[in-house]
Amino acid sequence: MLESLKNFLETTGVARLFANETWWQTAIMFLIAFVLVYLAIVKKFEPLLLLPIAIGMLLTNLPGANMFHLDLFIAEEISYSQVLHEGGLLDLLYMGVKLGIYPCLIFMGIGAMTDFSPLISNPKSLLIGAGAQLGVFVAFSGALLSGFFSPQEAASIGIIGGADGPTAILVTKTLAPALLGAIAIAAYSYMALIPMIQPRFMKLLTTKKERQIKMSALRQVSKTEKILFPIVVTFIVGMIIPDAVPLVGCLMFGNLLNVCGVTDRLSKTAQNELMNIVTIFLGITVGATASAENFLRVQTLLIIALGLVAFCISTCGGLLTAKLMNWLSGGKINPLIGSAGVSAVPMAARVSQKVGQDEDPSNFLLMHAMGPNVAGVIGSAVAAGVFLSWVW
């Protein structure tokens, strides 16, 4: 009886935790997970993704739970047969990340929920979306020059600047799977902090007069244009950057389901049931990659810092591009819509609207900002395709 009791006590999580010399690292990960839960529930910072990520982080660090084994996925040759036979629950769910399934399905849902009319009505918004990708390549260069990261890892860090979680995950799972936890948490954290970060740069880089500019109403977009747009964009992107097709193709397919008028059931499924299920699986498995030994490194702090730099520069790139377009147009474009060039839909567009109304309550910029916002989604996917197409 005593022997059985002794064996039981030795197998508890508490015993296993303190039997390891690095128990304090696991304790830190528990603390980080609890902080993320607090931010998701109390502060409502991207709760739909931050909460699953926090729980995934908690589960993977529980001693003896053996729910996730990152070493199975970072080997040079991945044995999916071994994953199926030896892996835990989160190992099985993580296959959707490693195979690039979840990010593409997320993009399908985003496409079904997003109105592309502002971009179709004002195609010049594509230039703002392109300008807002500046931080991606600046952060990539900074990570590469730091000497701490390989070119593949630097590309994964740079994509944080697009403020697009699924894109960051797709690039990282391919180029730098060991960094997935840190990069995903950084990407979604900065997306959640958009209302706190962006207004500072918006006011710094624009004048009061520019912030009060009222833009003329967008023209009505025909149903034919709405149907042709996703098809044409998919074809053009596919012919130029084939590696961007998984994301752009799913984004445009989801939008086509919404606008064609004959697939309402599929569109609603993509927007709701499919989106919700994939969000749960994606969040909890991404959080599972943040084990103590993999997350608590100097590189993680650098990733968080470089990610912030990337996001801030992308915001500034969009603002400066919009300022230039305003000057060329003779003062007809409010530069505030430039900050929406990052691809956090529709949060970044709402921030543009709020800052504009703070200056003039009668100013309505939301629909104008949605053009650069949608362009940013396409731009970040194209930037990801560029990175993935390089011969490393």
N, C-alpha and C positions, 0 to 999 in steps of 0.2 A: 504493500500500500504506500509506504513512504517512498519507495523507488518510483512508483507511478506518479506520485505527486511531484517528486523532484524532476522527472522527465517532462511533466507538464509545465512546470515553472520555467524550465530551461528553453522551452519552445515558445514562450510568450513573446509578444512584441517588445515588451519592456526589457526582458533579459537580452534579447538579440540586439536591441538598440545600444545598451551600455556595454555589451561585449565587444563592440567595435570602437576602436580608438578615435574614429572620426564621427562619433555620435553627435558632437556639437554641430557638425555641418547639417546633419539630418534635422536637428532641432531648429536650425536657421530656416531650412526649407519649409518646415511646418509653420513657422512664424510668417514667412512670405505668403504661403497659401492662405493663412487666416486673414492677412492684410488684404489680399485680393478678394476674398469672400466679402470682407467689410466694404471695400470699394464698390463691388458689384451690387450688393444688396442695399447698403445704407446710402452710398453716394451715387448709385445708379450709373456708374461708369461702364458703358458697354456690357450690361449684365448678361445678355444672351450668350456672349462668348467668354467674358471674363470669369463668370461663375463656373462653367464647365472646365475651363483651363485650371482654375484654382483647385477644383476637386480632383482633376487628373494629376496635378502636382502632389496633392495629399496622398492619393492612392499609391503612386509610384514610389513614394518615400517611406511608406509604412513597412517596417522591418518584417521580412518573412512573407509578405503578401505575394510576392513574385507575379505581379500582374503585368509587368512590362519589362522587356529585356532589350535595351537599345543596341547591345552588341550584335543582336541577330540581324540588324538592319544597316549597320555601318561597315559590314565586312565587304571585301572586294567583290565577292560573289555571294549574293543572298540566296539562301536555300528556303524557299517558301514552304517546301515540304516539312522542313525542320520547324518552321514557325507554326505550322498547323498542328504538328504532333507534340511540340515541346513548349509552345508559347502560352502565355496567360491570356485572359480576356482582352486586355488592352493591346496585346501583340496582334491579336486577330483583327481588332478594329483599326489598328494603325496601318494595316495593309491598304486601307482606303486612302491614306495619306501618301504612303510610299509609292503607290501605283498612280498617284495623281488624280484620283477619282473625286474626292471631296471638294477640293478647290474649284474644279470645273463645274460640279453640280451647284456649288454656291453661286458661281457666276451665272448659271442658268436662272437661278432664282432672282438674282439681282436684275438681270435683264428683263424678267417678267414683271418686276415691280417698278421699273424705271421708265419714265416718259422721255423719249429721245427727241420730242418735238422742238424744244429750245435749241438743240444742237443742229437739227435739220433746218430750222428757220434762220439760224445765224451760224453758218459753217465756219466763220472766222474764229469761233470759240475753240476750234481745234488748235489754233496757234497758242492760246492761253494754256490749254491742257498740255501741250508740248513744252511750253516754258516752265510749267510746274514740275517737270521731270528733272530739272537741273540738279536738285539735291541728290537724286539717285546716282548720278555720275560723279558728283563732287565727293560724296561719301564713299563711293567705290574707290576713287583715287586715294582718299585719305586712309582708308583701311589697308589698301595695298602698300602705300608708302610707310605705314606704321611699322611694318616688318613683323607684325604679330599674326597676320592672316595670309593664307594662300590666295591666289586670284579667284578661285571658286568661292572661298569664304567671303572675300571682299565684295563680290557680286551679290551674294545673298544679303550682306549687310546694307549695301547701297539701295536695294529695292525697298527697304523700309521707308525711304523718302517718298515713295508713291502713296503712302498712307493707305495701303491696300493689303489687308491681312491674307486673303486667299492667294494673292499673287506672290507675296513674300514666302508663304508656305510652299507653294509649288516650286519656286526657284530653289529654296533651301533644301527641300527633301531630295532634290536631284543633285545639287552641287555641294552642299555642306550639311548632311543630315545630323551630325553631332551638335550643330548650333541651332537646331530647329526650335528648341524650347525658349532659348534666350531671344532669338529673333522674333518669334511669334508673340511673345509677351511684350517685347518692346514695340512692335508694330501696332498691336491692339491697344496698348497703353496710350500711345501718342494719338491714336484715332479717338480714344475716349477723352483725351485732354484738349482736343481741338478748340472747344469754346474758351479755354483758358489761355492757350498758347497763341493762336492766330490773331486775335484782336490787337495785341501789342505791336505786332509787325505791320498790321493793316494801318494803324494810326501813325506809326513811325514813317512809313514809306508813302503816305498820301497826305495831301493837304485837306483842310476843312472844305474848301471849295470843291475839290475833286470828289470828296465823299458825299457831297450834296447833289451831284449830277443826277438828273432824272433821265432815264433811257426811254426811248420811244417803244411803244408796244410791239411785241413780236408778231410777225404775220401768221396767219392760220396755215397749218400744214395739212395737206390733203391725205386721205387714207392711202392713196397710191404711193405717195412719198414715204409714208411710215412703213409700208410693206417692203418697198424696194431698198430702203436704207440698210437694214440689217443684212440683206442678201448681198448687196454691193460691197459693203464694208468687209464682210467675211471673205468675199472673192478677192478684193484688192489686198487685204492683209495676208491672205493665204498665198497669193502669188509673189509677195515681196518678202515676208518673214514667216515661213511655214511653222516655225517653232512657237509662234504666238497663237496659232489656230485653236489649240485646245481651250484656251481661255476666251479669246475673242469669239470663236465659233459658238461656244456655249452661251456667252453673253448675248449674242445676236439671235441665237435660236430662241432663247427665253423671251426676248423682246418680240420676236416674230409671232410666238404663240399668243402674246397679249394683243397685238395690233391687227392680226389678220381677221379677227372677228368670227372664226369658225372653230376655234379650239379653246373656248372659255374654260372648260373643265380642266384641260391640261395646264392652262395658264394659272388657274387658281391652285392647282396641286403644286406647281413649281414654286408659287409664291408662299404657300403655307405649309402643307404637310411635308413635302420634300425638303424645303428649306429648313424647317425646324428639326427634322430628323438628322440631316447632314450636319447642321450646326452643333448638335449635341455630340455626335461622333467626332467631328473635327476638333472641337474644343477640348474634350476630355483626353483625346489621344495626343494632341499637341502638348497639353499640360503634363502628360505622362513622360515626355522626353526630358523634363526638367528635374532629373535626379540630382542628389547632392553632389556626387562626384563629377557630374557633367556640367552643372550649372554654376557652382561656386568657384569660379576661376577669374583671373585677371581679364581674360578675353570677354567675359560676360559684361563687366563694367565698361569696357571699351565699346562693345556692341551697343549698349544702352546710350552711351555718350554719342557715338557716331550716328546712331539712329535719330537722336534728337537733332543733331546738326543737319542730317539729311532732310528731316521733316521741315525744319525752319527754313533751310535754303530753298526747298521746293515751294514753300509758301511765298517766299520773297521772289522767286523766279516767276511765279504766276502773277504776282502783283506788278512787278516791273514790266512784264510783257503787256499786261493790260494798260499800264501807264503809257507805254510806247504806242499802243493802238489808239488810246484816247488822244494822244498828241497828233497822230497821223489822221484821225477822223475829225479833227477840229473841235474836240471836247464833247463828243457824243457818247463816250463809253466811260462808265463809272469804274475806276480801277479796283474798287472793292471786290468786284466779281472775280478778279484774278486769283484771290486766295482760295476760291472754290476749285481751282485747277487740280488740286490734289484729289485723289479718287475716293474720298470718304463720302459716299452718297447716302442720304442727302444732307448729312450733318454740316459739311463745309459750306454748302449753299445757304443753309439756314443761318450760319454765322455771318455771311455776307449780308443777308437780309437784316439781321439784328443790328449790326454795326451801322448800316446805312440808315435804318430807322432811328437809331440813337441821334444821328445828326439832323434828320428830317423825318418826322413821323409819317409824312405823306409819301415817302419814297418807298417803292416796292421793287426790290431787286431779285426776289427769289427765283422767278422763272428765267431771268437773264443769267443768274449764277448757275442754274442747272445745266446750261450749255457747256461751260468750262468743266463743271463737275463730271458730266458724262464723258466729256473729252478726256478728262484725267483718268477715268477708268480704262478707256481704250489705250491711252498713252502708257499707263503703267503695265498693261498687258503686253504692249509692243516692246517696252523696255525689257520686260522679262524674256520675251522671245529673242531679243538681241543677245542678252546674256547667255541664254540656253543654246543659241546657235554658234557661239564662239567655240573654237577648237582649243580646249584647255590643255 
